[in-house]
Amino acid sequence: MKLGLHYEMARPELNDHLLLQETMEQIIRADQVGFDYVWLVEHHFMTGFSGSACPEIVYGALSQRTERIRLGLGVIVLPYHHPVRVAERVATLDHLAEGRVDFGTGRSGVYELTGMGIDPSRSREMWDESLTMVPRIWAADWFEWDGKFWSVPPRQVLPKPYQKPHPPIWVAALQAATYELAAQKGIGVLAMGASDPSVLEPHITAYHDAVRQATPVGDCINAQWASQTIGICTEDNREGRELGTLSIKNFFGPDRPYAKGVEDIYSRLLQQWGGVPDHLKEDFIRTGQPPGGEGQSAEATNFIAHKVWEKVDADTLCDRAVIIAGDPDSCIAALKKHEAAGADQVLISMQTDTVPHEVVMKSIELFGKYVIPEFADS
């Protein structure tokens, strides 16, 4: 199983220049200690939460300062960009990195899409059309297209990617319908959002079974599943577990982008995290029924789920491998649960706005010394 770092790009105090410096330093060290991948998101308008607006530019610099780590675009939001420009930029980066680029795709959320003047109801169709176009652009000497959203007269589009075949294609996914679509199209799954691996296991198995029969959008099938979560490795097990728990609770806080305005977010997170722990079930029993029970209002369901979610403790999250946190032994044990569930890669978000740069650097060092060697041959 491969190990990667995942970046929203955030730090405790807002400082764009320092954020870029710290991110570069962390990724360069990750390359040196043996991480297989790094993945940078593309977000816009996310002040203080995500400073990763131009991942391909950051990777242009990193391509010259790293040697082996793969540079994952996780993801390029296809509705924002003309497909010709996507093909050109990814191919150019692939040359700079000498074939170390992975091409992740996605379509973002309502807040960002509307900020870009894009109708969210059209984003899936736009993603699908662009996804069809980009590998065809790479494969064609001369390319032309007359589609619903884009038209291109006969043109020669250069450069072509350095990799042969082209960079592996992925899609960011949060639900079963997208896992199934990825399998049909022969592209990898970036399963975002942090989940108990036992919850993901049936989806991973179904994906691996189905992707073998894919009709790929490109020249090859990328049959990989990557699970993303939050984590941190420290010498003191309790310190790391609590720090990782603070990170994920803050990440999905009610005023944060991934939770704000989503009515059932905490019920869904509890399900993703393996259900309500036994020691917290009293919180539901007092209501006379579980969240969403007959006659219960949506407001009551959300209130109960949020209160229980707040009480989910560090040991539950770590022992279920929802997060990869604690000392090296704790991190190894959690990662092995993801490996047993069938994940081909785990993406870990260590850099959050609750974790200082020096703690992230130490975590990367501990991974290189103790954790990565455990998965070197898997």
BALOBA-1460 file (C-alpha; in Angstrom, 3 decimals):
// residues 378
<rec num="1" residu="m" x="0.000" y="0.000" z="0.000"/>
<rec num="2" residu="k" x="1.243" y="3.467" z="-0.928"/>
<rec num="3" residu="l" x="1.337" y="6.410" z="1.478"/>
<rec num="4" residu="g" x="0.659" y="9.999" z="0.504"/>
<rec num="5" residu="l" x="0.245" y="13.429" z="2.027"/>
<rec num="6" residu="h" x="-2.866" y="15.462" z="1.258"/>
<rec num="7" residu="y" x="-2.905" y="19.264" z="1.422"/>
<rec num="8" residu="e" x="-5.672" y="21.809" z="1.734"/>
<rec num="9" residu="m" x="-2.874" y="24.267" z="2.650"/>
<rec num="10" residu="a" x="-3.797" y="25.859" z="5.978"/>
<rec num="11" residu="r" x="-1.864" y="27.136" z="8.983"/>
<rec num="12" residu="p" x="-2.723" y="28.636" z="12.402"/>
<rec num="13" residu="e" x="-2.247" y="32.266" z="11.272"/>
<rec num="14" residu="l" x="-3.126" y="33.676" z="7.866"/>
<rec num="15" residu="n" x="0.137" y="34.384" z="6.016"/>
<rec num="16" residu="d" x="0.178" y="33.449" z="2.347"/>
<rec num="17" residu="h" x="3.930" y="33.642" z="1.906"/>
<rec num="18" residu="l" x="4.732" y="31.598" z="5.006"/>
<rec num="19" residu="l" x="2.053" y="29.054" z="4.084"/>
<rec num="20" residu="l" x="3.717" y="28.421" z="0.719"/>
<rec num="21" residu="q" x="7.167" y="28.214" z="2.304"/>
<rec num="22" residu="e" x="6.026" y="25.746" z="4.966"/>
<rec num="23" residu="t" x="4.120" y="23.597" z="2.474"/>
<rec num="24" residu="m" x="7.129" y="23.395" z="0.157"/>
<rec num="25" residu="e" x="9.442" y="22.507" z="3.041"/>
<rec num="26" residu="q" x="7.124" y="19.742" z="4.228"/>
<rec num="27" residu="i" x="6.727" y="18.191" z="0.778"/>
<rec num="28" residu="i" x="10.453" y="18.306" z="0.049"/>
<rec num="29" residu="r" x="11.079" y="16.482" z="3.334"/>
<rec num="30" residu="a" x="8.331" y="13.967" z="2.541"/>
<rec num="31" residu="d" x="10.106" y="13.185" z="-0.726"/>
<rec num="32" residu="q" x="13.369" y="12.651" z="1.135"/>
<rec num="33" residu="v" x="11.928" y="10.295" z="3.769"/>
<rec num="34" residu="g" x="10.076" y="8.084" z="1.281"/>
<rec num="35" residu="f" x="6.427" y="9.149" z="0.905"/>
<rec num="36" residu="d" x="5.024" y="7.840" z="-2.380"/>
<rec num="37" residu="y" x="2.603" y="10.676" z="-3.212"/>
<rec num="38" residu="v" x="1.580" y="14.214" z="-2.382"/>
<rec num="39" residu="w" x="-1.827" y="15.584" z="-3.345"/>
<rec num="40" residu="l" x="-2.739" y="19.294" z="-3.528"/>
<rec num="41" residu="v" x="-6.361" y="20.416" z="-3.803"/>
<rec num="42" residu="e" x="-7.764" y="23.252" z="-5.892"/>
<rec num="43" residu="h" x="-9.967" y="25.572" z="-3.844"/>
<rec num="44" residu="h" x="-11.092" y="29.167" z="-4.220"/>
<rec num="45" residu="f" x="-12.631" y="31.689" z="-1.800"/>
<rec num="46" residu="m" x="-11.712" y="29.500" z="1.228"/>
<rec num="47" residu="t" x="-9.878" y="32.098" z="3.329"/>
<rec num="48" residu="g" x="-8.101" y="30.501" z="6.276"/>
<rec num="49" residu="f" x="-9.292" y="27.006" z="5.394"/>
<rec num="50" residu="s" x="-7.533" y="26.256" z="2.128"/>
<rec num="51" residu="g" x="-4.832" y="28.298" z="0.454"/>
<rec num="52" residu="s" x="-4.314" y="25.871" z="-2.420"/>
<rec num="53" residu="a" x="-5.666" y="27.847" z="-5.365"/>
<rec num="54" residu="c" x="-2.968" y="27.044" z="-7.953"/>
<rec num="55" residu="p" x="-1.619" y="23.522" z="-7.334"/>
<rec num="56" residu="e" x="0.027" y="23.162" z="-10.737"/>
<rec num="57" residu="i" x="2.126" y="26.288" z="-10.100"/>
<rec num="58" residu="v" x="3.281" y="25.009" z="-6.707"/>
<rec num="59" residu="y" x="4.096" y="21.677" z="-8.332"/>
<rec num="60" residu="g" x="6.098" y="23.436" z="-11.037"/>
<rec num="61" residu="a" x="8.460" y="24.596" z="-8.290"/>
<rec num="62" residu="l" x="8.368" y="21.277" z="-6.437"/>
<rec num="63" residu="s" x="9.128" y="19.327" z="-9.602"/>
<rec num="64" residu="q" x="12.602" y="20.892" z="-9.496"/>
<rec num="65" residu="r" x="13.102" y="20.303" z="-5.763"/>
<rec num="66" residu="t" x="11.928" y="16.701" z="-5.423"/>
<rec num="67" residu="e" x="13.152" y="13.478" z="-6.995"/>
<rec num="68" residu="r" x="10.762" y="10.557" z="-6.550"/>
<rec num="69" residu="i" x="7.490" y="11.570" z="-4.895"/>
<rec num="70" residu="r" x="4.513" y="11.570" z="-7.283"/>
<rec num="71" residu="l" x="2.714" y="14.896" z="-7.663"/>
<rec num="72" residu="g" x="-1.022" y="14.340" z="-7.474"/>
<rec num="73" residu="l" x="-3.412" y="17.023" z="-8.679"/>
<rec num="74" residu="g" x="-6.081" y="16.329" z="-6.141"/>
<rec num="75" residu="v" x="-8.026" y="17.699" z="-7.866"/>
<rec num="76" residu="i" x="-8.269" y="19.983" z="-10.883"/>
<rec num="77" residu="v" x="-11.851" y="21.278" z="-10.894"/>
<rec num="78" residu="l" x="-12.704" y="20.647" z="-14.533"/>
<rec num="79" residu="p" x="-15.725" y="22.994" z="-14.889"/>
<rec num="80" residu="y" x="-13.456" y="25.977" z="-14.091"/>
<rec num="81" residu="h" x="-11.041" y="25.428" z="-16.985"/>
<rec num="82" residu="h" x="-11.063" y="24.999" z="-20.748"/>
<rec num="83" residu="p" x="-10.107" y="21.354" z="-21.424"/>
<rec num="84" residu="v" x="-7.339" y="22.405" z="-23.838"/>
<rec num="85" residu="r" x="-5.705" y="24.418" z="-21.057"/>
<rec num="86" residu="v" x="-6.063" y="21.481" z="-18.649"/>
<rec num="87" residu="a" x="-4.387" y="19.138" z="-21.143"/>
<rec num="88" residu="e" x="-1.575" y="21.608" z="-21.810"/>
<rec num="89" residu="r" x="-0.877" y="22.402" z="-18.158"/>
<rec num="90" residu="v" x="-0.904" y="18.797" z="-16.940"/>
<rec num="91" residu="a" x="1.325" y="17.714" z="-19.820"/>
<rec num="92" residu="t" x="3.771" y="20.570" z="-19.197"/>
<rec num="93" residu="l" x="3.965" y="19.720" z="-15.503"/>
<rec num="94" residu="d" x="4.502" y="16.060" z="-16.372"/>
<rec num="95" residu="h" x="7.570" y="17.024" z="-18.409"/>
<rec num="96" residu="l" x="8.956" y="19.180" z="-15.608"/>
<rec num="97" residu="a" x="8.450" y="16.297" z="-13.163"/>
<rec num="98" residu="e" x="9.728" y="13.703" z="-15.661"/>
<rec num="99" residu="g" x="6.604" y="11.583" z="-15.505"/>
<rec num="100" residu="r" x="5.613" y="11.912" z="-11.847"/>
<rec num="101" residu="v" x="2.166" y="13.523" z="-12.279"/>
<rec num="102" residu="d" x="-1.232" y="12.026" z="-11.407"/>
<rec num="103" residu="f" x="-4.302" y="13.766" z="-12.823"/>
<rec num="104" residu="g" x="-7.095" y="14.000" z="-10.270"/>
<rec num="105" residu="t" x="-10.411" y="15.512" z="-11.360"/>
<rec num="106" residu="g" x="-13.521" y="16.863" z="-9.658"/>
<rec num="107" residu="r" x="-16.309" y="19.424" z="-9.848"/>
<rec num="108" residu="s" x="-16.260" y="21.293" z="-6.489"/>
<rec num="109" residu="g" x="-19.192" y="22.578" z="-4.423"/>
<rec num="110" residu="v" x="-21.946" y="25.139" z="-4.743"/>
<rec num="111" residu="y" x="-20.167" y="28.005" z="-2.955"/>
<rec num="112" residu="e" x="-17.103" y="27.878" z="-5.194"/>
<rec num="113" residu="l" x="-18.973" y="27.100" z="-8.408"/>
<rec num="114" residu="t" x="-21.342" y="30.042" z="-8.023"/>
<rec num="115" residu="g" x="-18.360" y="32.250" z="-7.184"/>
<rec num="116" residu="m" x="-16.932" y="31.295" z="-10.565"/>
<rec num="117" residu="g" x="-20.238" y="32.004" z="-12.307"/>
<rec num="118" residu="i" x="-20.992" y="28.346" z="-12.963"/>
<rec num="119" residu="d" x="-24.425" y="26.778" z="-12.513"/>
<rec num="120" residu="p" x="-23.876" y="23.879" z="-10.057"/>
<rec num="121" residu="s" x="-26.606" y="21.849" z="-11.768"/>
<rec num="122" residu="r" x="-24.434" y="21.699" z="-14.905"/>
<rec num="123" residu="s" x="-21.149" y="20.809" z="-13.178"/>
<rec num="124" residu="r" x="-21.431" y="17.025" z="-13.572"/>
<rec num="125" residu="e" x="-22.051" y="17.316" z="-17.307"/>
<rec num="126" residu="m" x="-19.147" y="19.756" z="-17.620"/>
<rec num="127" residu="w" x="-16.862" y="17.421" z="-15.670"/>
<rec num="128" residu="d" x="-17.889" y="14.491" z="-17.851"/>
<rec num="129" residu="e" x="-17.324" y="16.331" z="-21.139"/>
<rec num="130" residu="s" x="-13.942" y="17.675" z="-20.073"/>
<rec num="131" residu="l" x="-12.893" y="14.268" z="-18.744"/>
<rec num="132" residu="t" x="-13.702" y="12.771" z="-22.137"/>
<rec num="133" residu="m" x="-11.806" y="15.469" z="-24.007"/>
<rec num="134" residu="v" x="-8.495" y="15.658" z="-22.113"/>
<rec num="135" residu="p" x="-7.145" y="12.150" z="-22.811"/>
<rec num="136" residu="r" x="-8.297" y="12.445" z="-26.429"/>
<rec num="137" residu="i" x="-6.356" y="15.693" z="-26.736"/>
<rec num="138" residu="w" x="-3.283" y="13.881" z="-25.420"/>
<rec num="139" residu="a" x="-3.738" y="10.979" z="-27.833"/>
<rec num="140" residu="a" x="-4.488" y="12.973" z="-31.016"/>
<rec num="141" residu="d" x="-2.024" y="14.568" z="-33.371"/>
<rec num="142" residu="w" x="-4.758" y="16.971" z="-34.443"/>
<rec num="143" residu="f" x="-7.807" y="17.429" z="-32.220"/>
<rec num="144" residu="e" x="-11.275" y="18.812" z="-32.845"/>
<rec num="145" residu="w" x="-14.439" y="18.832" z="-30.757"/>
<rec num="146" residu="d" x="-18.019" y="20.052" z="-30.968"/>
<rec num="147" residu="g" x="-19.674" y="19.488" z="-27.612"/>
<rec num="148" residu="k" x="-22.300" y="20.953" z="-25.317"/>
<rec num="149" residu="f" x="-19.928" y="23.189" z="-23.366"/>
<rec num="150" residu="w" x="-16.792" y="23.436" z="-25.489"/>
<rec num="151" residu="s" x="-15.961" y="23.536" z="-29.177"/>
<rec num="152" residu="v" x="-12.478" y="23.275" z="-30.660"/>
<rec num="153" residu="p" x="-11.750" y="23.586" z="-34.411"/>
<rec num="154" residu="p" x="-8.983" y="21.338" z="-35.778"/>
<rec num="155" residu="r" x="-5.886" y="22.241" z="-33.826"/>
<rec num="156" residu="q" x="-2.599" y="20.662" z="-32.801"/>
<rec num="157" residu="v" x="-2.411" y="20.786" z="-28.998"/>
<rec num="158" residu="l" x="1.053" y="20.538" z="-27.463"/>
<rec num="159" residu="p" x="2.825" y="19.362" z="-25.409"/>
<rec num="160" residu="k" x="1.788" y="15.765" z="-24.950"/>
<rec num="161" residu="p" x="2.516" y="14.196" z="-21.554"/>
<rec num="162" residu="y" x="5.926" y="12.798" z="-20.732"/>
<rec num="163" residu="q" x="4.402" y="9.576" z="-19.383"/>
<rec num="164" residu="k" x="3.464" y="6.792" z="-21.753"/>
<rec num="165" residu="p" x="0.612" y="6.102" z="-21.398"/>
<rec num="166" residu="h" x="-0.672" y="9.419" z="-20.080"/>
<rec num="167" residu="p" x="-0.808" y="10.413" z="-16.363"/>
<rec num="168" residu="p" x="-3.150" y="8.223" z="-14.294"/>
<rec num="169" residu="i" x="-6.629" y="9.741" z="-14.049"/>
<rec num="170" residu="w" x="-8.619" y="9.927" z="-10.785"/>
<rec num="171" residu="v" x="-11.856" y="11.422" z="-9.483"/>
<rec num="172" residu="a" x="-12.629" y="12.807" z="-6.031"/>
<rec num="173" residu="a" x="-15.543" y="10.877" z="-4.565"/>
<rec num="174" residu="l" x="-17.783" y="11.072" z="-1.508"/>
<rec num="175" residu="q" x="-20.562" y="8.637" z="-2.387"/>
<rec num="176" residu="a" x="-21.253" y="5.227" z="-3.884"/>
<rec num="177" residu="a" x="-22.590" y="6.624" z="-7.178"/>
<rec num="178" residu="t" x="-19.218" y="8.259" z="-7.892"/>
<rec num="179" residu="y" x="-17.308" y="5.085" z="-6.944"/>
<rec num="180" residu="e" x="-19.429" y="3.212" z="-9.502"/>
<rec num="181" residu="l" x="-18.900" y="5.894" z="-12.144"/>
<rec num="182" residu="a" x="-15.130" y="5.747" z="-11.589"/>
<rec num="183" residu="a" x="-15.174" y="1.997" z="-12.125"/>
<rec num="184" residu="q" x="-17.159" y="2.374" z="-15.357"/>
<rec num="185" residu="k" x="-14.716" y="4.967" z="-16.696"/>
<rec num="186" residu="g" x="-11.607" y="3.101" z="-15.576"/>
<rec num="187" residu="i" x="-10.293" y="5.864" z="-13.324"/>
<rec num="188" residu="g" x="-8.998" y="5.828" z="-9.764"/>
<rec num="189" residu="v" x="-11.038" y="6.786" z="-6.698"/>
<rec num="190" residu="l" x="-9.915" y="9.504" z="-4.305"/>
<rec num="191" residu="a" x="-12.291" y="8.693" z="-1.430"/>
<rec num="192" residu="m" x="-12.386" y="11.954" z="0.500"/>
<rec num="193" residu="g" x="-13.822" y="12.815" z="3.877"/>
<rec num="194" residu="a" x="-12.295" y="10.379" z="6.436"/>
<rec num="195" residu="s" x="-14.066" y="7.077" z="7.027"/>
<rec num="196" residu="d" x="-13.782" y="3.948" z="9.115"/>
<rec num="197" residu="p" x="-12.147" y="1.499" z="6.650"/>
<rec num="198" residu="s" x="-14.688" y="-1.204" z="7.566"/>
<rec num="199" residu="v" x="-17.399" y="1.141" z="6.208"/>
<rec num="200" residu="l" x="-15.478" y="1.604" z="2.962"/>
<rec num="201" residu="e" x="-14.467" y="-2.028" z="2.499"/>
<rec num="202" residu="p" x="-17.574" y="-3.225" z="0.574"/>
<rec num="203" residu="h" x="-17.288" y="-0.208" z="-1.732"/>
<rec num="204" residu="i" x="-13.579" y="-0.863" z="-2.315"/>
<rec num="205" residu="t" x="-14.262" y="-4.511" z="-3.128"/>
<rec num="206" residu="a" x="-17.094" y="-3.608" z="-5.509"/>
<rec num="207" residu="y" x="-14.916" y="-0.992" z="-7.221"/>
<rec num="208" residu="h" x="-11.984" y="-3.365" z="-7.725"/>
<rec num="209" residu="d" x="-14.337" y="-6.016" z="-9.138"/>
<rec num="210" residu="a" x="-16.102" y="-3.618" z="-11.510"/>
<rec num="211" residu="v" x="-13.125" y="-1.610" z="-12.771"/>
<rec num="212" residu="r" x="-11.709" y="-4.706" z="-14.484"/>
<rec num="213" residu="q" x="-14.603" y="-4.473" z="-16.984"/>
<rec num="214" residu="a" x="-14.220" y="-0.718" z="-17.513"/>
<rec num="215" residu="t" x="-14.402" y="1.119" z="-20.786"/>
<rec num="216" residu="p" x="-11.612" y="3.578" z="-19.967"/>
<rec num="217" residu="v" x="-11.834" y="7.238" z="-20.878"/>
<rec num="218" residu="g" x="-8.109" y="7.226" z="-21.618"/>
<rec num="219" residu="d" x="-5.475" y="4.870" z="-22.963"/>
<rec num="220" residu="c" x="-5.379" y="2.753" z="-19.820"/>
<rec num="221" residu="i" x="-7.288" y="1.754" z="-16.695"/>
<rec num="222" residu="n" x="-6.226" y="3.238" z="-13.379"/>
<rec num="223" residu="a" x="-7.622" y="0.644" z="-10.962"/>
<rec num="224" residu="q" x="-6.504" y="2.288" z="-7.714"/>
<rec num="225" residu="w" x="-8.481" y="3.241" z="-4.625"/>
<rec num="226" residu="a" x="-7.061" y="5.945" z="-2.338"/>
<rec num="227" residu="s" x="-8.660" y="6.751" z="1.026"/>
<rec num="228" residu="q" x="-8.105" y="10.228" z="2.462"/>
<rec num="229" residu="t" x="-8.118" y="11.136" z="6.135"/>
<rec num="230" residu="i" x="-6.499" y="13.374" z="8.736"/>
<rec num="231" residu="g" x="-3.579" y="12.356" z="10.908"/>
<rec num="232" residu="i" x="-0.422" y="13.224" z="12.786"/>
<rec num="233" residu="c" x="2.408" y="11.146" z="14.245"/>
<rec num="234" residu="t" x="4.071" y="12.127" z="17.519"/>
<rec num="235" residu="e" x="6.404" y="10.389" z="19.930"/>
<rec num="236" residu="d" x="3.754" y="10.553" z="22.676"/>
<rec num="237" residu="n" x="0.745" y="8.436" z="21.746"/>
<rec num="238" residu="r" x="-1.856" y="10.387" z="23.722"/>
<rec num="239" residu="e" x="-0.606" y="13.734" z="22.417"/>
<rec num="240" residu="g" x="-0.860" y="12.569" z="18.806"/>
<rec num="241" residu="r" x="-4.320" y="11.076" z="19.254"/>
<rec num="242" residu="e" x="-5.692" y="14.220" z="20.826"/>
<rec num="243" residu="l" x="-4.026" y="16.456" z="18.245"/>
<rec num="244" residu="g" x="-5.438" y="14.373" z="15.382"/>
<rec num="245" residu="t" x="-8.891" y="14.474" z="16.964"/>
<rec num="246" residu="l" x="-8.725" y="18.247" z="17.339"/>
<rec num="247" residu="s" x="-7.782" y="18.501" z="13.658"/>
<rec num="248" residu="i" x="-10.695" y="16.441" z="12.373"/>
<rec num="249" residu="k" x="-13.255" y="17.994" z="14.716"/>
<rec num="250" residu="n" x="-12.145" y="21.464" z="13.632"/>
<rec num="251" residu="f" x="-12.050" y="20.417" z="9.962"/>
<rec num="252" residu="f" x="-15.725" y="19.363" z="10.077"/>
<rec num="253" residu="g" x="-16.862" y="22.061" z="12.495"/>
<rec num="254" residu="p" x="-20.306" y="23.608" z="11.866"/>
<rec num="255" residu="d" x="-18.824" y="26.839" z="10.482"/>
<rec num="256" residu="r" x="-16.351" y="25.081" z="8.197"/>
<rec num="257" residu="p" x="-16.777" y="24.657" z="4.413"/>
<rec num="258" residu="y" x="-17.402" y="20.896" z="4.348"/>
<rec num="259" residu="a" x="-20.124" y="21.074" z="7.011"/>
<rec num="260" residu="k" x="-21.698" y="24.498" z="6.647"/>
<rec num="261" residu="g" x="-25.189" y="24.332" z="5.199"/>
<rec num="262" residu="v" x="-25.278" y="20.503" z="4.975"/>
<rec num="263" residu="e" x="-28.294" y="19.528" z="7.047"/>
<rec num="264" residu="d" x="-27.421" y="15.900" z="7.760"/>
<rec num="265" residu="i" x="-23.637" y="16.245" z="7.910"/>
<rec num="266" residu="y" x="-23.189" y="14.917" z="11.460"/>
<rec num="267" residu="s" x="-25.489" y="11.949" z="10.982"/>
<rec num="268" residu="r" x="-23.506" y="11.124" z="7.850"/>
<rec num="269" residu="l" x="-20.166" y="11.576" z="9.603"/>
<rec num="270" residu="l" x="-21.231" y="9.283" z="12.440"/>
<rec num="271" residu="q" x="-22.111" y="6.634" z="9.834"/>
<rec num="272" residu="q" x="-18.783" y="7.162" z="8.025"/>
<rec num="273" residu="w" x="-16.968" y="6.840" z="11.328"/>
<rec num="274" residu="g" x="-18.477" y="3.431" z="12.062"/>
<rec num="275" residu="g" x="-21.642" y="4.383" z="13.907"/>
<rec num="276" residu="v" x="-22.309" y="5.638" z="17.418"/>
<rec num="277" residu="p" x="-19.840" y="4.188" z="19.951"/>
<rec num="278" residu="d" x="-21.472" y="2.032" z="22.615"/>
<rec num="279" residu="h" x="-20.509" y="4.411" z="25.412"/>
<rec num="280" residu="l" x="-22.397" y="7.250" z="23.712"/>
<rec num="281" residu="k" x="-25.603" y="5.414" z="22.904"/>
<rec num="282" residu="e" x="-27.181" y="6.740" z="26.090"/>
<rec num="283" residu="d" x="-27.365" y="10.102" z="24.327"/>
<rec num="284" residu="f" x="-29.749" y="8.540" z="21.836"/>
<rec num="285" residu="i" x="-31.641" y="6.445" z="24.348"/>
<rec num="286" residu="r" x="-32.623" y="9.589" z="26.246"/>
<rec num="287" residu="t" x="-34.491" y="10.782" z="23.151"/>
<rec num="288" residu="g" x="-36.525" y="7.589" z="23.003"/>
<rec num="289" residu="q" x="-35.361" y="6.830" z="19.461"/>
<rec num="290" residu="p" x="-32.288" y="7.040" z="17.253"/>
<rec num="291" residu="p" x="-31.668" y="10.072" z="15.043"/>
<rec num="292" residu="g" x="-34.174" y="10.164" z="12.231"/>
<rec num="293" residu="g" x="-36.683" y="8.006" z="14.086"/>
<rec num="294" residu="e" x="-40.401" y="8.171" z="13.383"/>
<rec num="295" residu="g" x="-41.907" y="11.509" z="14.289"/>
<rec num="296" residu="q" x="-38.572" y="13.149" z="14.951"/>
<rec num="297" residu="s" x="-37.928" y="16.505" z="13.287"/>
<rec num="298" residu="a" x="-34.897" y="17.128" z="11.114"/>
<rec num="299" residu="e" x="-33.782" y="19.788" z="13.583"/>
<rec num="300" residu="a" x="-33.895" y="17.324" z="16.478"/>
<rec num="301" residu="t" x="-32.030" y="14.708" z="14.465"/>
<rec num="302" residu="n" x="-29.297" y="17.156" z="13.519"/>
<rec num="303" residu="f" x="-29.002" y="18.486" z="17.063"/>
<rec num="304" residu="i" x="-28.635" y="15.014" z="18.596"/>
<rec num="305" residu="a" x="-26.195" y="13.825" z="15.938"/>
<rec num="306" residu="h" x="-24.059" y="16.956" z="16.348"/>
<rec num="307" residu="k" x="-23.905" y="16.573" z="20.131"/>
<rec num="308" residu="v" x="-22.919" y="12.908" z="19.877"/>
<rec num="309" residu="w" x="-20.383" y="13.693" z="17.131"/>
<rec num="310" residu="e" x="-18.777" y="16.273" z="19.428"/>
<rec num="311" residu="k" x="-18.320" y="13.588" z="22.100"/>
<rec num="312" residu="v" x="-16.690" y="10.968" z="19.869"/>
<rec num="313" residu="d" x="-13.329" y="10.508" z="21.543"/>
<rec num="314" residu="a" x="-9.762" y="10.198" z="20.297"/>
<rec num="315" residu="d" x="-9.423" y="6.502" z="21.105"/>
<rec num="316" residu="t" x="-12.561" y="5.649" z="19.124"/>
<rec num="317" residu="l" x="-11.368" y="7.608" z="16.093"/>
<rec num="318" residu="c" x="-7.863" y="6.112" z="16.226"/>
<rec num="319" residu="d" x="-8.856" y="2.531" z="17.035"/>
<rec num="320" residu="r" x="-11.388" y="2.571" z="14.192"/>
<rec num="321" residu="a" x="-8.685" y="4.102" z="11.911"/>
<rec num="322" residu="v" x="-10.928" y="7.026" z="11.037"/>
<rec num="323" residu="i" x="-7.793" y="9.092" z="11.653"/>
<rec num="324" residu="i" x="-4.142" y="8.030" z="11.494"/>
<rec num="325" residu="a" x="-2.831" y="9.527" z="14.713"/>
<rec num="326" residu="g" x="-0.710" y="8.807" z="17.753"/>
<rec num="327" residu="d" x="2.736" y="7.314" z="18.060"/>
<rec num="328" residu="p" x="4.266" y="5.305" z="15.187"/>
<rec num="329" residu="d" x="2.791" y="2.002" z="16.437"/>
<rec num="330" residu="s" x="-0.681" y="3.543" z="16.589"/>
<rec num="331" residu="c" x="-0.321" y="4.969" z="13.069"/>
<rec num="332" residu="i" x="0.907" y="1.639" z="11.702"/>
<rec num="333" residu="a" x="-1.999" y="-0.244" z="13.294"/>
<rec num="334" residu="a" x="-4.541" y="2.174" z="11.788"/>
<rec num="335" residu="l" x="-2.952" y="2.061" z="8.344"/>
<rec num="336" residu="k" x="-2.989" y="-1.726" z="8.364"/>
<rec num="337" residu="k" x="-6.773" y="-1.595" z="8.790"/>
<rec num="338" residu="h" x="-7.030" y="0.490" z="5.607"/>
<rec num="339" residu="e" x="-4.714" y="-1.947" z="3.863"/>
<rec num="340" residu="a" x="-6.837" y="-4.906" z="4.991"/>
<rec num="341" residu="a" x="-9.947" y="-3.144" z="3.649"/>
<rec num="342" residu="g" x="-8.325" y="-3.065" z="0.194"/>
<rec num="343" residu="a" x="-7.067" y="0.512" z="-0.123"/>
<rec num="344" residu="d" x="-4.192" y="0.896" z="-2.576"/>
<rec num="345" residu="q" x="-3.146" y="4.205" z="-1.017"/>
<rec num="346" residu="v" x="-3.912" y="6.300" z="2.065"/>
<rec num="347" residu="l" x="-3.724" y="10.108" z="1.833"/>
<rec num="348" residu="i" x="-3.047" y="11.822" z="5.155"/>
<rec num="349" residu="s" x="-3.746" y="15.488" z="5.853"/>
<rec num="350" residu="m" x="-1.170" y="16.428" z="8.489"/>
<rec num="351" residu="q" x="-1.049" y="20.166" z="7.846"/>
<rec num="352" residu="t" x="-4.196" y="21.796" z="9.255"/>
<rec num="353" residu="d" x="-4.849" y="25.152" z="10.887"/>
<rec num="354" residu="t" x="-4.578" y="23.532" z="14.337"/>
<rec num="355" residu="v" x="-1.171" y="21.887" z="13.801"/>
<rec num="356" residu="p" x="2.031" y="23.986" z="13.813"/>
<rec num="357" residu="h" x="4.585" y="23.574" z="11.042"/>
<rec num="358" residu="e" x="7.256" y="22.099" z="13.310"/>
<rec num="359" residu="v" x="4.840" y="19.395" z="14.503"/>
<rec num="360" residu="v" x="4.068" y="18.455" z="10.884"/>
<rec num="361" residu="m" x="7.794" y="18.283" z="10.094"/>
<rec num="362" residu="k" x="8.393" y="15.999" z="13.074"/>
<rec num="363" residu="s" x="5.454" y="13.818" z="12.019"/>
<rec num="364" residu="i" x="6.917" y="13.449" z="8.521"/>
<rec num="365" residu="e" x="10.252" y="12.449" z="10.060"/>
<rec num="366" residu="l" x="8.603" y="9.830" z="12.294"/>
<rec num="367" residu="f" x="6.705" y="8.406" z="9.315"/>
<rec num="368" residu="g" x="9.920" y="8.113" z="7.358"/>
<rec num="369" residu="k" x="11.779" y="6.406" z="10.188"/>
<rec num="370" residu="y" x="9.132" y="4.051" z="11.559"/>
<rec num="371" residu="v" x="5.911" y="3.920" z="9.521"/>
<rec num="372" residu="i" x="6.853" y="3.895" z="5.843"/>
<rec num="373" residu="p" x="9.244" y="0.906" z="6.209"/>
<rec num="374" residu="e" x="6.281" y="-1.188" z="7.422"/>
<rec num="375" residu="f" x="4.575" y="-0.757" z="4.032"/>
<rec num="376" residu="a" x="7.593" y="-0.750" z="1.746"/>
<rec num="377" residu="d" x="6.864" y="-4.177" z="0.280"/>
<rec num="378" residu="s" x="3.061" y="-4.124" z="0.395"/>
